[in-house]
Amino acid sequence: MSLARLMPSWCTIILAGCVQPLPQTPTSPVADPQVGRGFAFAEAQCSGCHALKRGEASPNPQAPGFAAVANEMAFTTVTLREFFLDGHDFPGMMSIQLEEEEADMVTAYIMSLRERR
């Protein structure tokens, strides 16, 4: 087989080795669609006060970042979901009560920030 006929195959193989996989981070929550929907919801509804990603500071210093909620507070998936369903009410700051689907999405996103222990 001639070199000219092999060149496209070689280029494809070489370029394929250069491609890096998408990171599984909050900026690219492609691993789980529920996590991605939770991030989008949180970005629209929560980012005014809470830091959504690891290493970010919350716009409101009194509002914990979501990484802190996942790692430094005693929440489990069940208790965090219940927290959102029961009403997230801090007079003078905010009052929010999520629907079941919203609570599931945001809980999935926040718990995706939990560090492996």
Stockholm file with secondary structure:
# STOCKHOLM 1.0

chainA/1-117         MSLARLMPSWCTIILAGCVQPLPQTPTSPVADPQVGRGFAFAEAQCSGCHALKRGEASPNPQAPGFAAVANEMAFTTVTLREFFLDGHDFPGMMSIQLEEEEADMVTAYIMSLRERR
#=GR chainA/1-117 SS CCHHHHHHHHHHHHHHHHCCCCCCSTTCCCSCHHHHHHHHHHHHHTTTTSCCSTTCCCSSTTSCCHHHHHHHSCCCHHHHHHHHHHCEEETTTEEECCCHHHHHHHHHHHHHTCCCC
#=GC SS_cons         CCHHHHHHHHHHHHHHHHCCCCCCSTTCCCSCHHHHHHHHHHHHHTTTTSCCSTTCCCSSTTSCCHHHHHHHSCCCHHHHHHHHHHCEEETTTEEECCCHHHHHHHHHHHHHTCCCC
//
